[in-house]
Amino acid sequence: MYMKGKTFFNNNKTPDDRILEVRGEAGLNTVGVKNNLYNPGIEGVSTDDLEEIFRGYGEDYYNDMINSINALPDYAPIPEEIKSKISYFAAGLRVRTPQFKNEIEETDAAFRKHFSARRFEMISAEEIIKLNKTEFNNEITIKEAREIKELIVNQKYDLKYPNGYFIKWALMLINRHADIFQNMSATIVRSNGRYFMTSDNPVVFFVPPERVNFYNQPKALVSPYTELFLPLSRNIAVTLNWRKVDEKVIPAKREVVDIFNENISLHSFSYIFTPIQMKVLNKFINEYIPYPFKIKVN
């Protein structure tokens, strides 16, 4: 497990300290369970309740899905049953990650801050004093009012969200993602040599930079140019796009595995997982390399 998140560069860790050996579910527990990612903070609803829902989107049938793929010969068409399982598995992985949580909160915060800034540009410090008294029954000075205005107009503050906010959107969007993935064209690639890596953000999709414009944003999922990469095991991965192609299982050459691994590592959030140590990942433990996309409202 390569620890490449910002928090791991704010202490005395050496690059070697940022590589850990984990076994089985230990890596997943580090990402989700230990961080209370699935704790909704709602009375009567537990982390186990959410885990049970998410297990239905792949974990319960994962071994059967992988065995079924391995049983297919090279260049065989992808059966509809396997395509459907992959679509739901991908949907579950898409919405249950720290990156998706961050994306949901970042999107909401960007719009809230934008509209609050536009509003506070138009009101005076005296009006802020009256607003504070009306809304919060709190007295503030003219200096404090001016400081408040400056913070809001310049968006120099953070918003905190309860876990329940992210979980609500995860549950609302999981089936929508499954439908989208089901309608995309799939190609399963299978490697007999090099290993696929994965991360805490395993469903990687984007519009290639040369295709980005006003109509095709970098993180669009339904652009005709969208490319999606998802490792399924250390020797099986799937790519989805909107081109009309024959859906097959194909052997993966070294170059194909490298393309998958490059995209998976660059779009990871805080952790990268590999079956073996890989020198190509040393750049992530020697220097903080953030997730490449950030939401802004102009």
TORRO-931447 format. One line per field, with one value per residue: residue number from 1; residue in three letters; x, y, z of N, C-alpha, C, CB in turn. Coordinates in steps of 0.2 Angstrom, whole numbers, plus 5000, padded with zeros to 4 digits. Atoms other than C-alpha are relative to their C-alpha. Glycine has a CB too. Layout:
N
resi = c(NUM/...)
resn = c(ALA/...)
nu = c(X/...)
nv = c(Y/...)
nw = c(Z/...)
cau = c(X/...)
cav = c(Y/...)
caw = c(Z/...)
cu = c(X/...)
cv = c(Y/...)
cw = c(Z/...)
cbu = c(X/...)
cbv = c(Y/...)
cbw = c(Z/...)
//
This chain:
298
resi = c(1/2/3/4/5/6/7/8/9/10/11/12/13/14/15/16/17/18/19/20/21/22/23/24/25/26/27/28/29/30/31/32/33/34/35/36/37/38/39/40/41/42/43/44/45/46/47/48/49/50/51/52/53/54/55/56/57/58/59/60/61/62/63/64/65/66/67/68/69/70/71/72/73/74/75/76/77/78/79/80/81/82/83/84/85/86/87/88/89/90/91/92/93/94/95/96/97/98/99/100/101/102/103/104/105/106/107/108/109/110/111/112/113/114/115/116/117/118/119/120/121/122/123/124/125/126/127/128/129/130/131/132/133/134/135/136/137/138/139/140/141/142/143/144/145/146/147/148/149/150/151/152/153/154/155/156/157/158/159/160/161/162/163/164/165/166/167/168/169/170/171/172/173/174/175/176/177/178/179/180/181/182/183/184/185/186/187/188/189/190/191/192/193/194/195/196/197/198/199/200/201/202/203/204/205/206/207/208/209/210/211/212/213/214/215/216/217/218/219/220/221/222/223/224/225/226/227/228/229/230/231/232/233/234/235/236/237/238/239/240/241/242/243/244/245/246/247/248/249/250/251/252/253/254/255/256/257/258/259/260/261/262/263/264/265/266/267/268/269/270/271/272/273/274/275/276/277/278/279/280/281/282/283/284/285/286/287/288/289/290/291/292/293/294/295/296/297/298)
resn = c(MET/TYR/MET/LYS/GLY/LYS/THR/PHE/PHE/ASN/ASN/ASN/LYS/THR/PRO/ASP/ASP/ARG/ILE/LEU/GLU/VAL/ARG/GLY/GLU/ALA/GLY/LEU/ASN/THR/VAL/GLY/VAL/LYS/ASN/ASN/LEU/TYR/ASN/PRO/GLY/ILE/GLU/GLY/VAL/SER/THR/ASP/ASP/LEU/GLU/GLU/ILE/PHE/ARG/GLY/TYR/GLY/GLU/ASP/TYR/TYR/ASN/ASP/MET/ILE/ASN/SER/ILE/ASN/ALA/LEU/PRO/ASP/TYR/ALA/PRO/ILE/PRO/GLU/GLU/ILE/LYS/SER/LYS/ILE/SER/TYR/PHE/ALA/ALA/GLY/LEU/ARG/VAL/ARG/THR/PRO/GLN/PHE/LYS/ASN/GLU/ILE/GLU/GLU/THR/ASP/ALA/ALA/PHE/ARG/LYS/HIS/PHE/SER/ALA/ARG/ARG/PHE/GLU/MET/ILE/SER/ALA/GLU/GLU/ILE/ILE/LYS/LEU/ASN/LYS/THR/GLU/PHE/ASN/ASN/GLU/ILE/THR/ILE/LYS/GLU/ALA/ARG/GLU/ILE/LYS/GLU/LEU/ILE/VAL/ASN/GLN/LYS/TYR/ASP/LEU/LYS/TYR/PRO/ASN/GLY/TYR/PHE/ILE/LYS/TRP/ALA/LEU/MET/LEU/ILE/ASN/ARG/HIS/ALA/ASP/ILE/PHE/GLN/ASN/MET/SER/ALA/THR/ILE/VAL/ARG/SER/ASN/GLY/ARG/TYR/PHE/MET/THR/SER/ASP/ASN/PRO/VAL/VAL/PHE/PHE/VAL/PRO/PRO/GLU/ARG/VAL/ASN/PHE/TYR/ASN/GLN/PRO/LYS/ALA/LEU/VAL/SER/PRO/TYR/THR/GLU/LEU/PHE/LEU/PRO/LEU/SER/ARG/ASN/ILE/ALA/VAL/THR/LEU/ASN/TRP/ARG/LYS/VAL/ASP/GLU/LYS/VAL/ILE/PRO/ALA/LYS/ARG/GLU/VAL/VAL/ASP/ILE/PHE/ASN/GLU/ASN/ILE/SER/LEU/HIS/SER/PHE/SER/TYR/ILE/PHE/THR/PRO/ILE/GLN/MET/LYS/VAL/LEU/ASN/LYS/PHE/ILE/ASN/GLU/TYR/ILE/PRO/TYR/PRO/PHE/LYS/ILE/LYS/VAL/ASN)
nu = c(5004/4996/5004/4998/5005/4996/4999/4994/4995/5000/4997/4993/5000/4995/5003/5001/5006/5006/5002/5001/5002/5006/5003/5008/5004/4997/5000/5007/5002/4996/5004/5007/5003/4997/5001/5007/5002/5007/5004/5004/5002/5007/5003/5004/4996/4993/4996/5001/5006/4998/4995/5004/5003/4995/4997/5004/4998/4994/4996/5003/4999/4993/4996/5003/4999/4993/4999/5004/4996/4994/5002/5001/4994/4998/5004/5007/5005/5001/5007/5004/5000/4994/5000/5004/4996/4994/5003/5002/4994/4997/5004/4999/4993/4999/5003/4998/4993/4999/4999/5007/5003/4997/5003/5006/5000/4997/5005/5005/4997/4998/5006/5002/4996/5001/5006/4999/4995/5003/5004/4997/4997/5005/5002/4995/4999/5006/5006/4998/5001/5007/5001/4997/5005/5006/5000/4997/5001/4993/4997/4993/4998/5000/4994/5002/5004/4996/4996/5005/5001/4994/5000/5005/4999/4994/5001/4995/5003/5002/5007/5000/5006/5001/4999/5007/5001/4997/5004/5006/4999/4998/5006/5005/4997/4997/5003/4999/4993/5000/5003/4995/4995/5003/5002/4994/4997/4995/4995/4997/4993/4997/4993/4997/4994/5000/5006/5004/5000/5006/5000/5006/5005/4998/5004/4996/5003/4998/5000/4993/4998/5000/5007/5004/5002/5006/5006/4997/4996/4995/5003/5006/5001/5004/4997/4999/4993/4998/4997/5000/4996/5001/4997/5005/4996/4993/4999/5006/5002/5005/5000/5007/5000/5006/4999/5003/4995/5002/4998/4996/4995/4993/4994/4997/4993/4997/5001/5007/4999/4997/5005/5005/4997/4998/5006/5002/4995/5001/5007/5001/5001/4995/4996/4999/4998/4997/4998/4993/4997/4999/4996/5003/5004/4996/5001/5005/4998/4995/5003/5007/5003/5007/5005/4999/5005/5003/5006/5000/5006/4998)
nv = c(4994/4993/4995/4994/4995/4994/5001/5004/4996/4995/5003/5002/5006/5000/5003/5007/5000/4999/5006/5005/5007/5002/5006/5001/4994/4995/4994/4997/4997/4994/4994/4999/5001/4997/4992/4999/4997/5002/4999/4994/4995/5000/5004/5006/5002/5001/5001/5007/5000/4997/5005/5005/4997/4999/5007/5002/4998/5003/5004/5007/5004/4998/5006/5003/4996/5001/5007/5000/4997/5004/5006/4998/5000/4993/4997/5002/4995/4999/5002/4994/5001/4997/4993/4997/5001/4995/4994/4998/5000/4994/4995/5000/4997/4993/4996/5002/4998/4994/4995/4998/4996/4994/4997/4997/4995/4994/4997/4996/4994/4995/4996/4996/4995/4995/4996/4996/4994/4995/4997/4996/4994/4995/4997/4997/5002/4998/5005/5007/5000/5002/5007/5004/5000/5003/5007/5004/4997/4999/4993/5000/4993/4999/5003/5007/5000/4999/5006/5006/4999/5002/5007/5003/4997/5003/5007/5002/5004/5007/5002/5007/5004/5007/5006/5002/4997/5004/5006/4999/4999/5006/5005/4997/5000/5006/5004/4996/5001/5007/4999/4997/5005/5005/4997/4998/5006/5003/5004/5003/5001/5005/5000/5007/4998/4995/4999/4993/4997/4997/4995/4998/4997/5005/4998/4994/4998/4993/4999/4999/4992/4998/5000/4996/4994/4997/5005/5006/4998/5006/5006/5002/5007/5002/4997/5006/5002/5002/5006/5003/5006/5003/5006/5005/5004/4998/5002/4999/4994/4999/4993/4998/4994/5000/5002/5006/5005/5007/5001/5007/5001/5000/5000/4993/5000/4996/4993/4999/5000/4994/4994/5001/4998/4993/4997/5002/4997/4993/4998/5002/4995/5000/5006/5004/5007/5004/5007/5000/4993/4998/4994/4994/4997/4997/4993/4999/5000/4995/4993/5000/4999/5000/5002/4994/4996/4995/4997/4993/4997/4993)
nw = c(5000/5001/4996/5004/4998/4997/4993/4998/5001/4995/4994/5001/5003/5005/5006/4999/4995/5004/5003/4995/5002/4998/5003/5000/4999/4996/5004/5001/4993/4999/5004/4998/4994/4995/5000/5000/5006/5002/4994/5002/4995/5000/4995/5003/5006/4999/5006/5003/5005/5007/5003/5003/5006/5004/5002/5005/5007/5002/4995/4999/5006/5003/5002/5006/5006/5003/5003/5006/5005/5001/5004/5007/5004/5003/5006/4999/4998/4993/4999/4997/4992/4998/5001/4995/4993/5000/5000/4993/4996/5001/4997/4993/4998/5002/4995/4993/4999/4997/5005/5002/4995/5001/5006/4999/4996/5004/5005/4997/4997/5005/5002/4994/4999/5006/4999/4994/5001/5004/4996/4995/5004/5000/4994/4996/4993/4995/5001/4998/4993/4999/5002/4995/4994/5002/5002/4995/4994/4997/5001/5002/5001/5007/5003/5001/5006/5006/5001/5003/5007/5004/5000/5005/5007/5003/4999/4996/4994/5002/4998/4998/5001/4996/5005/5002/5007/5005/5001/5004/5007/5002/5001/5005/5006/5001/5006/5006/5003/5003/5007/5005/5002/5004/5007/5004/5003/4995/5002/4994/5002/4995/5000/4998/4997/4996/4996/4999/4993/4999/4996/4997/5005/5005/5006/5003/5007/5002/5007/5002/5000/5006/5001/4995/5002/4996/5000/4997/4994/4999/4996/5002/5000/5006/5007/5005/5000/4993/4999/4993/4999/4994/4999/4996/4996/5002/5007/5004/4999/5005/5003/5002/5004/5004/5007/5001/5002/4998/4993/5000/4996/5005/4996/4999/5001/4995/5001/4998/4993/4997/5001/4994/4994/5000/4998/4993/4995/5000/4997/4993/4995/4995/5000/5006/4998/5005/4998/4999/5000/5006/5000/5004/4995/4995/5001/4995/4993/4999/5001/5000/5006/4999/5004/5005/5001/4995/5002/4999/5003/5002)
cau = c(5000/5008/5002/5002/4989/4994/4992/5007/5018/5014/5025/5042/5038/5052/5048/5050/5038/5025/5025/5016/5013/4995/4985/4967/4955/4967/4969/4951/4949/4962/4952/4935/4930/4944/4940/4921/4918/4901/4895/4880/4878/4860/4851/4845/4857/4874/4889/4885/4868/4877/4891/4877/4869/4886/4891/4876/4885/4899/4907/4894/4897/4915/4923/4910/4912/4931/4930/4917/4929/4944/4934/4931/4944/4953/4942/4926/4911/4907/4891/4877/4877/4895/4893/4879/4889/4904/4892/4885/4902/4909/4894/4897/4916/4913/4902/4909/4926/4934/4937/4918/4914/4927/4919/4902/4906/4918/4904/4892/4904/4910/4892/4888/4903/4901/4883/4887/4902/4891/4878/4890/4898/4882/4879/4887/4895/4880/4868/4879/4878/4859/4859/4869/4857/4842/4848/4859/4854/4872/4880/4896/4906/4908/4926/4920/4907/4920/4931/4916/4913/4931/4931/4915/4919/4936/4930/4943/4934/4930/4913/4911/4899/4892/4895/4876/4877/4889/4880/4864/4871/4880/4864/4854/4867/4873/4860/4861/4880/4876/4864/4877/4890/4878/4875/4894/4904/4915/4932/4939/4958/4968/4986/4997/5012/5012/5000/4986/4987/4972/4968/4956/4948/4948/4934/4945/4936/4940/4939/4957/4965/4965/4946/4941/4931/4916/4904/4916/4922/4937/4927/4912/4905/4893/4904/4906/4925/4925/4937/4935/4947/4944/4955/4945/4959/4978/4977/4960/4954/4940/4939/4922/4919/4905/4912/4902/4914/4912/4913/4926/4939/4957/4974/4983/5000/5013/5009/4990/4994/5005/4991/4979/4992/4997/4979/4975/4990/4987/4969/4971/4966/4977/4982/4988/4988/4999/5003/5021/5032/5033/5047/5036/5026/5041/5037/5021/5030/5044/5033/5015/5005/4987/4971/4972/4955/4947/4930/4929/4914/4918)
cav = c(5000/5017/5031/5046/5057/5075/5070/5058/5072/5083/5073/5065/5050/5045/5039/5021/5024/5028/5010/4997/4978/4974/4958/4954/4967/4976/4989/4992/4994/5007/5017/5014/5006/5013/5031/5028/5032/5022/5028/5039/5047/5043/5035/5017/5016/5008/5006/4987/4992/5002/4989/4976/4987/4990/4971/4968/4978/4966/4959/4945/4939/4945/4928/4921/4935/4934/4915/4917/4929/4918/4904/4914/4911/4926/4936/4928/4940/4947/4938/4950/4942/4947/4964/4967/4961/4972/4987/4986/4982/4997/5008/5002/5006/5023/5029/5021/5030/5044/5053/5052/5059/5073/5076/5078/5089/5100/5102/5108/5119/5127/5133/5138/5148/5156/5162/5167/5178/5186/5190/5197/5208/5218/5221/5232/5229/5237/5225/5210/5216/5216/5199/5192/5198/5192/5175/5170/5182/5187/5205/5208/5224/5233/5227/5209/5212/5218/5203/5191/5200/5198/5180/5176/5187/5179/5162/5160/5147/5128/5120/5103/5090/5075/5058/5056/5069/5059/5043/5050/5055/5038/5028/5040/5039/5021/5013/5028/5025/5006/5011/5022/5009/4996/5007/5010/4998/4986/4978/4966/4965/4950/4950/4934/4944/4961/4966/4979/4990/4998/5012/5020/5028/5012/5019/5031/5041/5057/5065/5065/5083/5084/5082/5094/5109/5119/5104/5090/5094/5084/5074/5071/5053/5054/5063/5053/5054/5048/5034/5023/5011/4999/4985/4969/4959/4959/4951/4957/4974/4982/4998/5007/5020/5026/5020/5006/4991/4972/4968/4955/4948/4952/4948/4963/4967/4976/4993/4991/4986/5001/5013/5006/5008/5025/5031/5022/5029/5047/5047/5039/5049/5044/5026/5015/4996/4984/4965/4969/4985/4995/5007/5018/5022/5029/5047/5046/5043/5055/5070/5074/5072/5077/5070/5080/5087/5102/5109/5128/5139/5155)
caw = c(5000/4994/5006/4994/5002/5008/5026/5025/5020/5035/5047/5049/5038/5026/5008/5014/5028/5015/5009/5020/5018/5020/5018/5013/5019/5029/5015/5013/5032/5032/5018/5024/5040/5051/5045/5048/5030/5030/5047/5043/5060/5060/5075/5070/5055/5057/5047/5045/5037/5024/5022/5018/5005/4997/4997/4986/4972/4969/4985/4986/4969/4966/4966/4954/4942/4941/4939/4925/4916/4918/4910/4894/4880/4872/4860/4867/4868/4885/4891/4896/4914/4916/4909/4921/4936/4931/4929/4947/4954/4946/4952/4970/4969/4961/4975/4991/4991/5000/4983/4979/4996/4993/4976/4982/4996/4985/4972/4985/4994/4978/4973/4991/4993/4975/4979/4996/4990/4977/4990/5003/4989/4989/5007/5019/5036/5045/5036/5041/5059/5058/5049/5062/5076/5066/5061/5076/5090/5092/5093/5083/5081/5064/5063/5065/5052/5040/5043/5040/5024/5018/5023/5013/4998/4996/5001/5014/5025/5025/5026/5036/5031/5041/5033/5031/5016/5006/5010/5004/4987/4986/4988/4977/4963/4964/4952/4940/4938/4935/4921/4913/4914/4907/4892/4888/4878/4888/4884/4897/4896/4904/4908/4909/4915/4922/4936/4937/4952/4960/4972/4984/4968/4957/4945/4934/4920/4911/4894/4886/4887/4868/4868/4882/4877/4883/4878/4885/4902/4909/4922/4911/4912/4897/4884/4868/4872/4890/4894/4910/4917/4931/4938/4943/4949/4948/4930/4924/4921/4911/4900/4896/4883/4871/4855/4847/4847/4849/4868/4870/4881/4874/4880/4887/4881/4892/4885/4889/4907/4909/4902/4915/4929/4924/4925/4941/4950/4944/4949/4966/4981/4996/4993/4979/4981/4971/4972/4972/4975/4959/4955/4944/4960/4970/4963/4974/4990/4987/4982/4986/4970/4972/4964/4947/4947/4957/4956/4953/4950/4940)
cu = c(5004/4995/5002/4996/5004/5001/5007/5006/5001/5003/5007/5001/5006/4996/4998/4995/4993/4998/4998/4998/4993/4997/4993/4997/5003/5001/4994/4998/5003/4996/4994/4998/5004/4999/4992/4997/4992/4996/4996/4998/4993/4997/4996/5003/5007/5004/4999/4994/5003/5005/4995/4997/5006/5003/4996/5002/5007/5004/4997/5001/5007/5004/4997/5001/5007/5001/4997/5004/5006/4998/4999/5007/5001/4996/4993/4996/4999/4992/4996/5000/5006/5000/4996/5003/5006/4997/4998/5006/5003/4996/5002/5007/5000/4997/5002/5007/5001/5000/4993/4997/5003/4997/4993/5000/5004/4995/4995/5003/5002/4994/4998/5004/5000/4994/5000/5005/4996/4995/5003/5004/4995/4997/5005/5001/4995/4995/5002/4999/4992/4998/5002/4995/4994/5000/5003/4999/5006/5002/5007/5001/5001/5007/4999/4996/5004/5005/4996/4999/5006/5001/4995/5001/5006/5000/5006/4998/4998/4993/5001/4994/5000/5000/4993/4999/5003/4997/4994/5001/5003/4994/4995/5003/5003/4997/5000/5007/5000/4996/5004/5005/4998/5000/5007/5003/5006/5005/5004/5007/5003/5007/5003/5007/5000/4993/4997/5001/4993/5001/4994/4995/5001/4996/5003/4996/5002/4999/5008/5001/4998/4992/4996/4999/4994/4994/5003/5005/5005/4998/4993/5000/4996/5002/5002/5008/5002/5003/5000/5004/4999/5003/4995/5004/5008/5002/4994/4998/4994/5000/4993/5001/4993/5000/4996/5005/4997/5003/5003/5005/5007/5006/5003/5008/5003/4998/4993/5000/5003/4995/4995/5004/5002/4994/4997/5004/4999/4994/4998/4999/5005/5004/5000/5002/5003/5002/5007/5002/5002/5004/4997/4996/5004/4999/4994/5002/5006/4998/4992/4997/4993/4996/5000/4994/4997/4995/5000/4994/5002/4993)
cv = c(5006/5005/5007/5006/5006/4999/4996/5004/5006/4998/4998/4993/5001/4997/4992/4999/5000/4993/4995/4993/4999/4994/5000/5007/5005/5007/5003/5002/5006/5006/5001/4999/5004/5008/5001/5003/4998/5001/5007/5005/5001/4995/4994/4997/4999/4999/4993/5000/5002/4995/4994/5002/5000/4993/4997/5003/4998/4995/4993/4996/5001/4994/4996/5004/4999/4993/4999/5003/4996/4994/5001/5000/5007/5001/4997/5006/5000/4998/5006/4999/5003/5007/5003/5000/5006/5007/5002/5000/5006/5006/5000/5003/5007/5004/4999/5002/5007/5006/5002/5005/5007/5004/5003/5006/5006/5003/5005/5006/5005/5004/5004/5006/5006/5005/5004/5006/5005/5004/5005/5006/5006/5003/5003/4997/5001/4995/4993/5000/4998/4993/4996/5000/4997/4992/4996/5004/5002/5008/4999/5008/5001/4997/4992/4999/5001/4994/4994/5001/4998/4993/4997/5002/4996/4993/4997/4996/4993/4999/4992/4997/4994/4995/4998/5004/4996/4993/5000/5000/4993/4995/5003/4999/4993/4996/5004/4999/4993/5000/5003/4995/4994/5002/5002/4993/4998/4996/4997/4998/4995/4999/4993/5002/5005/5001/5006/5002/5003/5005/5001/5004/4995/5002/5006/5002/5007/5000/5002/5008/5003/5001/5005/5007/5002/4994/4993/5002/4994/4994/4998/4992/4998/5004/4994/4999/4997/4993/4998/4994/4998/4993/4995/4996/5001/4998/5002/5007/5001/5008/5001/5006/5000/4999/4993/4995/4993/4999/4994/5000/5000/4999/5007/5000/5005/5007/5002/5000/5007/5006/5000/5003/5007/5004/4999/5004/5008/5002/4997/5006/5000/4994/4997/4993/4996/4993/5000/5007/5001/5006/5006/5004/5004/5008/5002/5001/5005/5007/5000/5002/5000/4997/5006/5004/5004/5003/5007/5003/5007/5005)
cw = c(5000/5003/4996/5001/5003/5007/5002/4998/5005/5006/4998/4996/4994/4994/5001/5005/4997/4996/5006/4997/5003/4997/5000/5000/5004/4997/5000/5007/5001/4996/5003/5007/5006/5000/5001/4994/4999/5007/4999/5006/5001/5005/4997/4994/5002/4994/4997/4996/4994/4997/4996/4994/4995/4998/4995/4993/4999/5005/5001/4994/4996/4997/4994/4994/4997/4998/4993/4995/4998/4996/4993/4996/4998/4994/5001/5001/5007/5001/5004/5008/5003/4999/5005/5007/5000/5001/5007/5004/4999/5003/5008/5002/4998/5006/5008/5002/5003/4994/4998/5005/5000/4994/5001/5005/4997/4996/5004/5003/4995/4998/5006/5001/4994/5001/5006/4999/4996/5004/5005/4996/5000/5006/5004/5007/5005/4999/5003/5008/5002/4998/5005/5007/4998/5000/5006/5007/5003/4998/4998/4999/4992/4997/4999/4994/4994/4999/4998/4993/4996/5000/4995/4993/4997/5001/5004/5006/4997/5002/5002/4999/5004/4995/4997/4993/4995/4999/4996/4993/4998/4999/4995/4993/4998/4994/4994/4997/4997/4994/4995/4998/4996/4993/4996/4997/5004/4996/5006/4997/5005/4999/5002/5003/5005/5004/5000/5007/5001/5006/5004/4996/4994/4993/4997/4993/4999/4992/4999/4999/4993/4997/5004/4996/5004/5000/5003/5005/5002/5004/4997/4999/4993/4994/4995/5000/5007/4999/5007/5000/5007/5001/5004/5004/4998/4993/4996/5001/4994/4998/4997/4996/4996/4993/4999/4997/5003/5007/5001/5006/4996/5005/5001/5000/5006/5000/5003/5008/5003/4999/5006/5006/5001/5002/5007/5005/5000/5003/5006/5004/5005/5000/4993/5003/4994/5003/5002/5000/4992/5000/4997/5005/5005/4999/5005/5007/5001/4999/5000/4993/5001/4995/4994/4998/5006/4997/5001/4997/4998/4999)
cbu = c(4995/5002/5001/5000/4995/4995/4994/5000/5000/4993/4996/5003/4994/5006/5004/5007/5001/5000/5005/4994/5005/4994/5003/4998/4993/5007/5003/4995/5002/5007/5000/4995/5001/5008/5002/4999/5003/5000/5005/4993/5004/4996/4996/4993/4998/5000/5008/4998/4995/5004/5004/4994/4998/5006/4999/4993/5000/5005/5000/4992/4994/5004/5001/4992/4999/5005/4997/4994/5002/5003/4993/4997/4999/5007/5004/4999/4994/5001/4999/4993/4999/5006/4997/4993/5003/5003/4994/4995/5005/5001/4993/5000/5005/4995/4992/4999/5004/5007/5003/4996/5003/5007/5000/4996/5004/5006/4997/4997/5007/5003/4995/5000/5008/4999/4994/5003/5006/4996/4996/5005/5002/4994/4996/4997/5007/4998/4999/5008/5001/4995/5003/5007/4999/4997/5005/5007/4995/5005/4999/5001/5007/5001/5006/4997/4994/5005/5003/4993/4998/5006/4999/4993/5001/5006/4999/5005/4994/5005/4995/5002/5000/4993/5002/4995/5004/5008/4999/4997/5005/5005/4996/5000/5006/5000/4992/5000/5005/4996/4993/5003/5003/4994/4996/5005/5003/4997/5005/4997/5005/4996/5003/5001/5005/5001/5002/4993/5005/4994/5002/5002/5002/4998/4993/5007/4992/5007/4995/5002/5007/5003/4997/5005/4999/4997/4998/5003/4996/5006/5000/4998/4996/4993/5007/4999/5004/4993/5008/4992/5008/4992/5007/4996/4999/5005/5003/4994/5005/4992/5005/4995/5006/4997/5007/4994/5006/5003/4994/5004/4999/5000/5005/4998/5002/5007/5000/4996/5004/5006/4997/4998/5006/5003/4995/5000/5007/5001/4995/5006/4993/4997/4996/5005/4993/5006/4998/5004/5006/4994/5007/4995/4996/5007/4998/4994/5002/5005/5002/4997/5003/4997/4994/5002/4994/5006/4994/5006/4994/5004)
cbv = c(5000/5001/5000/4999/4998/5006/4996/4994/5003/5002/4994/5000/4998/4996/5000/4997/5005/5006/4997/5003/4995/5006/4994/4995/4997/4998/4998/4994/4995/5000/4997/4996/4992/4999/5002/5005/4997/4993/5002/4997/5006/4999/5003/5002/5005/4994/5000/4995/5005/5007/4997/4998/5007/5004/4995/5002/5008/5005/5003/5001/5001/5004/4995/4999/5008/5001/4995/5003/5007/4997/4997/5007/4995/4999/4998/4995/5000/5007/4994/5000/4993/4996/5002/4996/4993/5000/5001/4994/4994/5002/4998/4993/4996/5001/5000/4993/4999/5000/4997/4994/4997/4999/4995/4994/4998/4997/4995/4996/4998/4996/4995/4995/4998/4996/4995/4996/4997/4997/4995/4996/4998/4997/4994/5008/5003/5007/5000/4999/5007/5005/4999/5002/5008/5003/4999/5000/4996/4995/5004/4996/5001/5008/5000/4997/5005/5006/4998/5001/5007/5003/4997/5002/5007/5003/4996/5005/5003/4996/5000/5000/4998/5000/4994/5002/5007/4998/4996/5007/5005/4997/5000/5008/5005/4995/4999/5008/5000/4995/5004/5006/4997/4998/5006/5003/5001/4996/5003/4993/5006/4993/5006/4996/5002/5007/4998/4999/5006/4995/5007/5004/5007/4994/5000/4999/4999/5002/5006/4996/5001/4996/4993/5001/5000/5006/4999/4996/5002/5004/5002/5003/4998/5001/5004/5003/5007/4999/5001/4999/5003/4999/5001/4996/4992/4996/4993/4995/5006/4999/5002/5000/5001/5007/4999/5001/5002/4995/5001/5000/4994/5006/4995/5003/5003/4999/5002/4994/4994/5002/4999/4993/4996/5003/4999/4992/4998/5002/4998/4996/4999/5001/4995/5002/4997/5003/4995/4996/5000/5001/4999/4997/4995/4999/5002/4996/4993/4999/5003/5005/4995/5007/4999/4996/4996/5004/4997/5003/5000/5000)
cbw = c(5006/4993/5007/4992/5004/4999/5004/4995/4993/5001/5003/5007/4997/5001/4994/5003/5006/4996/4995/5004/5001/4999/5005/5005/5004/5002/4993/4998/5005/4997/4993/4996/5001/5000/4993/5006/4994/4998/5007/4998/4999/4993/5005/4999/4994/5005/5003/5006/5003/5001/5005/5005/5001/5003/5006/5001/5001/4999/5007/5001/4995/5005/5006/5001/5002/5006/5005/5001/5003/5007/5003/5000/4994/4998/4994/5006/4996/5003/5004/4998/5002/4997/4993/5000/5001/4993/4995/5002/4997/4992/4999/5002/4995/4994/5000/5001/4993/5004/4994/4999/5007/4999/4994/5004/5007/4997/4997/5006/5004/4994/4998/5006/5000/4994/5000/5006/4996/4994/5004/5004/4993/4996/5004/5002/5003/4999/4992/4999/5003/4995/4993/5002/5001/4994/4994/4999/5005/4997/5007/4994/5003/5000/5006/5006/5000/5001/5007/5004/4999/5004/5007/5003/5000/5004/4993/5002/5003/5003/4995/5007/4992/5003/5004/5004/5001/5002/5007/5003/4999/5005/5007/5001/5000/5006/5002/5002/5006/5005/5001/5004/5006/5003/5000/5005/4992/5005/4995/5002/4999/4999/5004/4994/4995/4996/5008/4998/5001/5003/4997/5006/4999/5002/5001/4999/5000/5002/4998/4994/5002/4995/5000/5006/4992/4996/4993/4994/5006/5004/5007/4993/5006/5001/5002/4993/4999/5004/4997/5001/5000/5001/5004/4995/4999/5005/5000/5002/4999/5002/4995/5005/4995/5001/4998/4994/5004/4995/5005/4993/5005/4996/4997/5007/4993/5000/4993/4997/5003/4995/4993/5001/5001/4994/4995/5001/4999/4993/4995/5002/5003/5007/5005/4995/5002/4997/4995/4995/5004/4996/4997/4995/5004/4998/4993/4999/5002/4994/4993/5005/4994/5002/5003/4993/4997/5003/5003/4997/5005/4993)
//
